[in-house]
Amino acid sequence: MEIKFHTINDIQVAELIADNVVINETQDALDIMADASYNGASGVIVREHQLTPEFFDLKTRLAGEILQKFSNYRMQLAIVGDFTKYKSKSLNDFIFESNKTGHVLFVDSFEAALNQISRK
């Protein structure tokens, strides 16, 4: 796993680089957030495949816990992926509400993630 940093509009954004799942539990997300924050980032971009599949099963509460940590520490999070494959109404509602508030974003491209985070 690697963290790559981008500076757009004077805003530092951390991009998680990994071909496998690297966020299996809340502590993994906290470690990445701490590293990103230490390096001056105000947002983190992760890809869907870097999150454990349990993240997308709301019954596990993992998504809520991780998103709450990002919110508490005022760090933006953008998750890049194709979320149309998830047929769970509760997950789709969760994604919709997250995107509406704008602190945690579910987007379909890296460019969209970078643009949204660097606007603030």
Secondary structure, 3 states (H helix, E strand, C coil): CEEEEEEECCEEEEEEECCCCCECCHHHHHHHHHHHHHCCCCEEEEEHHHECHHHHCHHHCHHHHHHHHHHHCCCEEEEECCHHHCCCHHHHHHHHHHHHHCCEEEECCHHHHHHHHCCC
